[in-house]
Amino acid sequence: MESANAGASGGPHTGTTIVAVAYDGGVVLGADSRVSTGTYVSNRASNKITSLCDNVYLCRSGSAADTEAISDYVRFYTSQHISETQQEPIVKSVASILYQVSVSRKRMRSEEEKGKETIIWI
C-alpha cells in the first residue's frame, strides 16, 4: 500500500505547502509546519507565516535561515518607516522593501548558494 504522503515518484513529499485565499473581508493564509533537510524532517513545528507589520504577513518557503533573515531585515526597515511616518505602511511599500532586500541578499550569496533559491511571495 502506498503512503498517503508519497509524491508522484513514490518518495515522501517534503516540499513546503503555503496558500493564500482572498475574500471580501481580507485574506486567509495557511502553511504547513515541517522543515526538512532532504528526506529528513528536522522540525515539525516551524511557523512559515511571519508578521512584517500589523497589516502585512509573509509566507516563507526555501531556506529557513535565509527567509528568517530576510523577514527580520524587512521587519526592521518597516518599523523604521512606521516610526518616521507614524502610520502603517501600505502593502506595496512593504513588498518593495522585501524585493530590495531579497535582491541584495541574492547578489551577496556564493556560487554554491545561488543554486538554492529562496521563494518569497507577498
C-alpha positions, -999 to 999 in steps of 0.1 A, spaced: 0 0 0 13 34 -10 18 60 18 -7 89 19 21 114 18 40 98 -10 47 120 -41 43 111 -77 77 94 -77 68 72 -48 91 90 -23 79 112 5 67 147 -2 90 171 16 82 205 -1 65 234 16 28 239 12 16 276 15 -17 291 4 -33 325 5 -70 330 -4 -85 364 -8 -121 372 1 -142 404 5 -131 408 41 -94 402 37 -70 372 31 -67 338 48 -31 324 49 -22 288 56 11 268 56 24 235 67 48 235 97 75 210 86 111 219 79 131 192 61 167 186 51 164 163 21 141 135 32 147 141 70 122 163 88 143 184 111 114 204 127 77 197 128 66 229 145 80 258 123 59 288 117 62 297 80 38 327 82 56 357 96 42 391 105 62 420 90 39 447 105 3 448 117 -12 446 82 13 426 62 23 389 66 48 368 47 45 331 37 80 317 36 94 289 15 130 279 9 160 280 32 146 287 67 177 306 77 176 328 46 139 335 48 140 343 85 170 367 79 151 384 51 120 388 71 140 402 100 155 429 77 122 438 62 106 440 97 134 463 108 130 486 78 92 486 81 94 496 117 117 525 107 91 535 82 63 534 108 85 555 132 91 581 106 55 584 92 35 574 123 13 552 102 12 516 90 28 512 55 7 501 25 13 466 13 30 478 -19 57 497 2 65 466 23 66 445 -9 91 470 -24 113 467 7 111 429 6 121 429 -31 151 452 -25 163 431 5 158 398 -14 177 411 -45 206 425 -24 210 392 -5 209 372 -37 238 393 -51 259 386 -20 255 348 -20 283 325 -31 281 304 -63 273 273 -42 244 291 -25 229 305 -58 215 271 -67 194 271 -36 167 296 -45 145 311 -18 110 319 -29 91 348 -12 57 359 -23 38 388 -8 
